[in-house]
Amino acid sequence: MDRTAPGRKPDDTTAVTLGLFAAWLVHDLEELATVPRWTRTRVPALRRRFPQVPERLWRSMEGMHGREFALAVAGVGLVMASAAADGHRTGGRSAYYQSVLGGFGLHGLVHLAQAAAVRGYTPGSVTSPLLVVPFTLWARGRLRRAGVLRPTTAADAALSLGLAAATAVGAHAAARKLLGARSTTS
């Protein structure tokens, strides 16, 4: 149970809240280092192996340049930093922080499912079982012990995962638009 006065932070939430951003950063550094080459070398074989995947998705993956991906990662980073800061400000009580934390952990499971589906490495599949999922479980346990973890329903989990996906898609769309606008004005 939380033994802090109302409005005060539990003593041990700094690593839990700001750690979300640090864990995300390490995870996305793996992706930044591997996505451009992986999409260039693996997408052609995956396209043949999974013909049911819409062609539009394959084209968007092949057309993703390193700059676009880096800019999209920066956009997601803004969301992660704001969630971590809000979690820190509220001692981990923030619904926004807890939702982003849940989405982060669930997105780690998506990386593992992707690696299983392709029967091999996919960007993010190394740090997901070593960092993303364990950090999320650890952080949720600390919040639970502090008495500030909100109960999570299946609908909450689905919403967290949906928001994570929407954040990623939105960041990529914004990056594409910014780079497209920049190339037409240069």
C-alpha positions as semicolon CSV with decimal commas, in nm:
position;residue;x (nm);y (nm);z (nm)
1;M;0,000;0,000;0,000
2;D;0,121;0,352;-0,072
3;R;0,236;0,508;0,253
4;T;0,293;0,855;0,115
5;A;0,077;1,156;0,181
6;P;-0,169;1,254;-0,092
7;G;0,007;1,450;-0,365
8;R;0,353;1,316;-0,272
9;K;0,547;1,066;-0,480
10;P;0,631;0,721;-0,346
11;D;1,005;0,710;-0,275
12;D;1,104;0,451;-0,535
13;T;0,932;0,561;-0,855
14;T;1,216;0,755;-1,022
15;A;1,374;0,445;-1,178
16;V;1,029;0,315;-1,272
17;T;0,909;0,634;-1,439
18;L;1,222;0,783;-1,594
19;G;1,343;0,430;-1,663
20;L;1,063;0,398;-1,919
21;F;1,238;0,653;-2,139
22;A;1,580;0,493;-2,085
23;A;1,449;0,144;-2,170
24;W;1,272;0,279;-2,478
25;L;1,591;0,459;-2,588
26;V;1,806;0,144;-2,567
27;H;1,539;-0,054;-2,751
28;D;1,506;0,203;-3,028
29;L;1,883;0,231;-3,068
30;E;1,870;-0,137;-3,169
31;E;1,602;-0,051;-3,423
32;L;1,789;0,255;-3,554
33;A;2,098;0,041;-3,605
34;T;1,918;-0,241;-3,787
35;V;1,601;-0,124;-3,965
36;P;1,747;0,028;-4,285
37;R;1,968;-0,270;-4,371
38;W;1,713;-0,527;-4,252
39;T;1,437;-0,383;-4,472
40;R;1,673;-0,371;-4,772
41;T;1,791;-0,729;-4,733
42;R;1,489;-0,911;-4,586
43;V;1,178;-0,752;-4,735
44;P;1,216;-0,907;-5,084
45;A;1,223;-1,263;-4,940
46;L;0,942;-1,185;-4,694
47;R;0,729;-1,043;-4,975
48;R;0,755;-1,376;-5,159
49;R;0,694;-1,578;-4,842
50;F;0,392;-1,376;-4,727
51;P;0,200;-1,283;-5,046
52;Q;-0,115;-1,214;-4,840
53;V;0,045;-0,902;-4,690
54;P;-0,078;-0,593;-4,877
55;E;0,168;-0,466;-5,136
56;R;0,128;-0,115;-4,996
57;L;0,292;-0,228;-4,669
58;W;0,588;-0,383;-4,850
59;R;0,638;-0,068;-5,059
60;S;0,630;0,154;-4,750
61;M;0,891;-0,065;-4,581
62;E;1,117;-0,065;-4,888
63;G;1,078;0,309;-4,931
64;M;1,172;0,385;-4,572
65;H;1,498;0,574;-4,567
66;G;1,726;0,596;-4,265
67;R;1,641;0,964;-4,219
68;E;1,269;0,896;-4,220
69;F;1,305;0,618;-3,966
70;A;1,528;0,830;-3,743
71;L;1,280;1,118;-3,755
72;A;0,992;0,882;-3,674
73;V;1,189;0,744;-3,378
74;A;1,240;1,101;-3,255
75;G;0,864;1,157;-3,277
76;V;0,793;0,846;-3,071
77;G;1,066;0,963;-2,833
78;L;0,868;1,280;-2,762
79;V;0,571;1,068;-2,657
80;M;0,788;0,841;-2,442
81;A;0,965;1,136;-2,278
82;S;0,637;1,312;-2,200
83;A;0,490;0,992;-2,053
84;A;0,799;0,930;-1,840
85;A;0,797;1,292;-1,720
86;D;0,427;1,275;-1,636
87;G;0,482;0,949;-1,452
88;H;0,769;1,105;-1,257
89;R;0,564;1,415;-1,176
90;T;0,279;1,203;-1,038
91;G;0,486;0,937;-0,864
92;G;0,376;0,679;-1,119
93;R;0,003;0,749;-1,070
94;S;-0,053;0,906;-1,412
95;A;-0,296;0,710;-1,628
96;Y;-0,108;0,840;-1,934
97;Y;0,224;0,706;-1,803
98;Q;0,074;0,371;-1,703
99;S;-0,096;0,333;-2,041
100;V;0,226;0,408;-2,230
101;L;0,417;0,169;-2,002
102;G;0,164;-0,104;-2,080
103;G;0,181;-0,030;-2,452
104;F;0,561;-0,044;-2,439
105;G;0,556;-0,391;-2,285
106;L;0,290;-0,520;-2,521
107;H;0,477;-0,383;-2,822
108;G;0,775;-0,588;-2,703
109;L;0,557;-0,899;-2,731
110;V;0,463;-0,791;-3,085
111;H;0,834;-0,783;-3,173
112;L;0,869;-1,139;-3,045
113;A;0,566;-1,249;-3,247
114;Q;0,714;-1,087;-3,558
115;A;1,043;-1,271;-3,508
116;A;0,853;-1,598;-3,463
117;A;0,647;-1,533;-3,777
118;V;0,954;-1,474;-3,994
119;R;1,151;-1,743;-3,809
120;G;1,443;-1,513;-3,753
121;Y;1,567;-1,178;-3,641
122;T;1,351;-0,869;-3,676
123;P;1,455;-0,522;-3,559
124;G;1,375;-0,490;-3,191
125;S;1,360;-0,862;-3,123
126;V;1,684;-0,870;-2,923
127;T;1,602;-0,598;-2,672
128;S;1,236;-0,701;-2,638
129;P;1,294;-1,016;-2,429
130;L;1,606;-0,877;-2,260
131;L;1,481;-0,529;-2,173
132;V;1,133;-0,421;-2,291
133;V;0,924;-0,701;-2,140
134;P;1,132;-0,743;-1,820
135;F;1,141;-0,367;-1,756
136;T;0,764;-0,341;-1,801
137;L;0,697;-0,631;-1,563
138;W;0,944;-0,491;-1,308
139;A;0,800;-0,139;-1,330
140;R;0,441;-0,263;-1,295
141;G;0,547;-0,468;-0,993
142;R;0,707;-0,165;-0,830
143;L;0,399;0,046;-0,898
144;R;0,179;-0,230;-0,756
145;R;0,390;-0,248;-0,438
146;A;0,374;0,131;-0,408
147;G;-0,004;0,107;-0,427
148;V;-0,036;0,328;-0,735
149;L;-0,084;0,077;-1,018
150;R;-0,428;0,110;-1,171
151;P;-0,614;-0,216;-1,235
152;T;-0,573;-0,320;-1,598
153;T;-0,851;-0,481;-1,798
154;A;-0,825;-0,652;-2,134
155;A;-0,980;-0,340;-2,286
156;D;-0,710;-0,125;-2,122
157;A;-0,440;-0,351;-2,265
158;A;-0,596;-0,335;-2,612
159;L;-0,617;0,045;-2,586
160;S;-0,252;0,068;-2,476
161;L;-0,139;-0,148;-2,767
162;G;-0,361;0,046;-3,008
163;L;-0,218;0,376;-2,887
164;A;0,136;0,241;-2,927
165;A;0,056;0,141;-3,285
166;A;-0,112;0,475;-3,359
167;T;0,190;0,658;-3,216
168;A;0,426;0,464;-3,442
169;V;0,210;0,506;-3,752
170;G;0,158;0,876;-3,677
171;A;0,531;0,933;-3,622
172;H;0,612;0,766;-3,954
173;A;0,346;0,968;-4,137
174;A;0,474;1,291;-3,983
175;A;0,834;1,203;-4,070
176;R;0,739;1,121;-4,430
177;K;0,547;1,449;-4,458
178;L;0,830;1,655;-4,306
179;L;1,091;1,497;-4,529
180;G;0,867;1,532;-4,834
181;A;0,805;1,898;-4,754
182;R;1,175;1,953;-4,697
183;S;1,272;1,793;-5,030
184;T;1,027;2,010;-5,223
185;T;1,158;2,331;-5,063
186;S;1,527;2,244;-5,095
